[in-house]
Amino acid sequence: MNHNGIFSISFPEAKTIIVSGDIHGDFNQLVFKLCIQYQLTDTLLIVAGDCGFGFEKKEYYEQMVRRNAKRMSQANNWIVFVRGNHDNPAYFDGAMFNVKRFIAVPDYSILQVCNHTILCVGGAISIDRIYRINEWNKRKYRLHLNDSQENDISRNLYWKNEAPVYDADKLNTIRANFLIDTVVTHTAPSHCELFSKSDLYQWAKNDSSLIEDIQFERKTMDMLLHHLKTDNHPINHWYYGHFHQSWHSCIDGILYQMLYIMEFSRIY
């Protein structure tokens, strides 16, 4: 549902909230872990970006839903996907991939669940973006693909609008309607680990604006945090993925938690 351009969704039946780190396209494994391995029921699972939307054709994701719908329904679970840098933003408008148990949500979405209000903001910079662009161009050449056949959801390896966006207007609208206590993003504010991704300087040799773009990515999260604090949102948890490691620390009253690939953390 839309609150003046803010996408919000509530899960009145959910009794537990879990956040997962990057899944990189392992949707079936994610459902297996949630429903079979951990036998969770009545649970909302939020994936903190790098879900893997866009590397395959749209039918691939529809087939994944068909394969897992019954298992998800029986367990009464839901999965919300937040946009990562390895995701096509076109899937994250709240409509393109929105079925009963699975939904890819837009940036600045609000989830209301278990008496908590969660803000989701996606995006980050791919440190290997030069490689991905070149690789895709080579593949297009090999397969004789031409640009005119491509549309918003054509398969790709890289999406140029991958960075997170600071949107003051949306935050002001949110302030008027919601009180946020939890934030789920793909990357993190600059005072959080990791301070740089491994191999960053290797990639930066061939990508002159990479370091600057990554600093701006983290600064965008700082601006988001500052705005939320200025608006007196009672934030006490902030979860993110992206860096493929585990870490947590309480900083200025907020517990920040970085999640490893496919790592689950129970919020509440």
C-alpha positions in Angstrom: 0.0 0.0 0.0 1.2 3.5 -0.7 1.4 6.4 1.9 2.1 9.4 -0.3 4.6 7.5 -2.3 5.9 5.4 0.5 5.4 1.7 0.0 4.3 0.1 3.2 3.2 -3.5 4.0 2.1 -5.1 7.2 2.3 -8.8 8.2 -0.3 -9.2 10.9 0.1 -13.0 11.1 3.9 -13.1 11.5 5.2 -13.9 14.9 9.0 -13.8 14.2 11.3 -11.6 12.1 14.5 -12.9 10.7 17.1 -11.0 8.5 19.3 -12.9 6.1 22.6 -11.8 4.5 23.1 -11.9 0.7 21.8 -15.0 -1.0 23.2 -14.5 -4.6 20.4 -16.3 -6.3 20.1 -19.3 -4.0 16.4 -18.9 -3.5 15.6 -22.6 -3.2 18.3 -23.0 -0.5 16.9 -20.0 1.3 13.4 -21.5 1.5 14.8 -24.8 2.5 16.8 -23.2 5.3 13.8 -21.3 6.5 11.1 -23.9 6.3 12.9 -27.3 6.6 16.3 -26.8 8.3 15.1 -24.4 10.9 11.4 -25.4 10.7 10.4 -21.8 11.2 6.7 -20.9 10.9 4.7 -17.6 11.0 8.0 -15.9 10.1 8.9 -12.9 8.0 12.3 -13.2 6.5 14.0 -10.1 5.1 16.9 -10.6 2.7 19.4 -7.6 3.1 20.2 -7.3 -0.6 22.1 -9.2 -3.3 19.1 -11.5 -3.8 20.1 -12.2 -7.4 17.3 -10.7 -9.5 18.2 -10.0 -13.1 20.8 -12.6 -13.9 18.1 -14.9 -15.3 15.0 -14.3 -17.3 11.8 -13.3 -15.4 10.4 -16.8 -16.0 13.2 -18.2 -13.8 11.9 -16.3 -10.8 8.3 -17.2 -11.5 9.3 -20.9 -11.6 11.1 -20.5 -8.3 7.9 -19.2 -6.7 5.9 -22.1 -8.1 8.4 -24.5 -6.8 8.3 -23.1 -3.3 4.8 -21.6 -2.9 3.3 -24.7 -1.2 6.1 -25.1 1.3 6.0 -21.4 2.2 2.2 -21.4 2.6 2.2 -24.5 4.8 4.7 -22.9 7.1 2.9 -19.5 6.8 6.2 -17.7 6.0 6.9 -14.6 3.9 10.1 -13.4 2.3 10.8 -9.7 1.6 13.7 -8.9 -0.7 15.7 -5.7 -0.4 17.7 -4.5 -3.4 21.5 -5.2 -3.5 24.1 -4.1 -6.0 23.8 -7.5 -7.6 20.1 -7.0 -8.4 18.2 -5.4 -11.2 16.4 -2.4 -9.7 13.5 -2.9 -12.1 12.3 -5.9 -9.9 12.1 -3.7 -6.8 9.1 -1.5 -7.5 6.7 -3.5 -5.3 4.8 -4.7 -8.3 7.2 -6.5 -10.7 7.9 -9.3 -8.2 5.0 -9.4 -5.7 3.3 -12.7 -5.1 1.6 -14.0 -2.1 4.7 -15.2 -0.1 7.5 -13.3 -1.9 7.9 -9.6 -2.6 10.8 -7.4 -3.8 10.2 -4.1 -2.1 11.2 -0.5 -3.3 13.8 1.5 -1.4 12.3 3.4 1.5 9.7 0.7 2.0 8.2 0.3 5.5 7.4 -3.1 6.9 5.1 -3.3 9.9 5.4 -6.6 11.8 5.3 -7.9 15.4 4.8 -4.3 16.7 8.0 -3.2 14.9 8.4 -0.7 12.1 11.2 -1.5 9.7 12.7 0.7 7.1 14.3 -1.0 4.0 16.8 0.9 1.8 18.8 -1.0 -0.9 21.8 -0.4 -3.1 25.6 -0.4 -3.0 28.5 -0.2 -5.5 29.9 -3.3 -7.1 33.7 -3.2 -6.8 34.0 -5.4 -9.8 31.7 -3.3 -12.0 34.3 -2.8 -14.8 34.8 -6.6 -15.1 31.0 -7.1 -15.1 30.4 -4.5 -17.8 33.2 -5.9 -20.0 32.1 -9.5 -19.4 28.5 -8.7 -20.5 29.7 -6.8 -23.6 31.8 -9.8 -24.6 28.8 -12.1 -24.0 26.5 -9.9 -26.0 29.0 -9.9 -28.9 29.3 -13.7 -28.7 25.6 -14.3 -28.6 24.9 -11.5 -31.2 22.5 -9.8 -28.8 21.7 -6.2 -29.7 20.6 -3.3 -27.5 17.3 -2.9 -29.2 16.2 -6.3 -27.9 16.9 -5.3 -24.3 14.3 -4.0 -21.9 14.2 -3.1 -18.2 14.3 -6.7 -17.1 16.6 -8.3 -19.7 19.3 -10.4 -18.2 22.5 -8.6 -17.3 25.5 -8.8 -14.9 25.5 -5.1 -13.9 23.0 -2.3 -13.4 24.3 1.3 -13.5 21.6 2.6 -11.1 22.9 0.2 -8.3 24.0 2.8 -5.7 21.9 3.7 -2.7 19.9 6.9 -2.9 19.4 9.4 -0.1 15.8 10.6 -0.4 15.0 13.4 2.1 11.5 13.9 0.8 10.6 10.2 1.4 12.2 10.4 4.9 10.0 13.5 5.6 6.9 11.6 4.5 7.9 8.6 6.6 8.4 10.9 9.7 4.8 12.1 9.3 3.4 8.6 9.3 5.7 6.1 11.0 8.2 5.7 13.9 11.0 3.4 12.8 12.9 1.2 15.3 14.8 -1.1 12.8 16.7 -0.4 9.6 17.6 -3.0 7.0 20.0 -1.9 4.2 22.5 -3.6 1.9 25.5 -1.5 2.7 26.2 0.4 6.0 27.1 3.8 7.5 30.8 4.6 7.4 31.4 3.9 11.1 30.5 0.3 10.6 32.7 -2.6 9.6 34.0 -3.5 7.0 35.7 -0.3 6.2 36.6 -1.5 2.8 36.0 -4.6 0.7 38.8 -7.0 0.0 40.5 -6.5 -3.4 39.1 -3.0 -3.5 42.4 -1.4 -4.4 43.1 -4.1 -7.0 39.8 -3.2 -8.8 40.4 0.5 -8.3 43.5 0.4 -10.5 41.3 0.0 -13.6 38.3 2.0 -12.3 39.3 5.6 -11.5 36.2 6.7 -9.7 35.6 3.5 -7.7 37.1 4.6 -4.4 35.2 7.9 -4.5 31.9 6.2 -5.5 32.3 3.8 -2.6 33.0 6.6 -0.1 29.8 8.3 -1.4 27.8 5.0 -1.0 28.8 5.0 2.7 28.2 8.7 3.1 24.6 8.1 1.7 24.0 5.8 4.6 25.5 8.4 7.0 23.0 10.9 5.7 20.2 8.4 6.1 21.2 7.7 9.7 21.5 11.4 10.5 18.1 12.2 9.1 16.5 9.4 11.0 18.2 10.6 14.3 17.2 14.2 13.6 13.6 13.0 13.2 13.8 11.2 16.6 13.0 7.8 15.3 13.6 5.2 18.1 16.1 3.2 16.1 17.8 0.4 18.0 18.7 -2.2 15.3 20.4 -1.8 11.9 21.1 -4.9 9.8 23.1 -5.1 6.5 24.8 -7.6 4.2 27.2 -6.8 1.3 30.5 -7.4 3.0 30.3 -11.2 3.3 31.4 -11.3 6.9 29.8 -11.4 10.3 30.1 -8.5 12.8 28.0 -6.7 15.4 28.6 -3.7 17.7 26.5 -1.3 19.6 27.3 2.3 18.6 25.5 5.3 20.0 22.6 3.1 21.2 22.1 1.3 17.9 23.0 -2.4 17.5 24.6 -2.7 14.1 24.8 -6.2 12.6 26.6 -7.3 9.4 25.4 -10.7 8.1 27.5 -13.2 6.2 26.1 -14.9 3.0 22.9 -16.7 3.9 23.4 -16.0 7.6 20.2 -15.7 9.6 19.7 -13.4 12.5 16.5 -13.3 14.5 15.5 -9.7 15.1 12.5 -10.2 17.4 
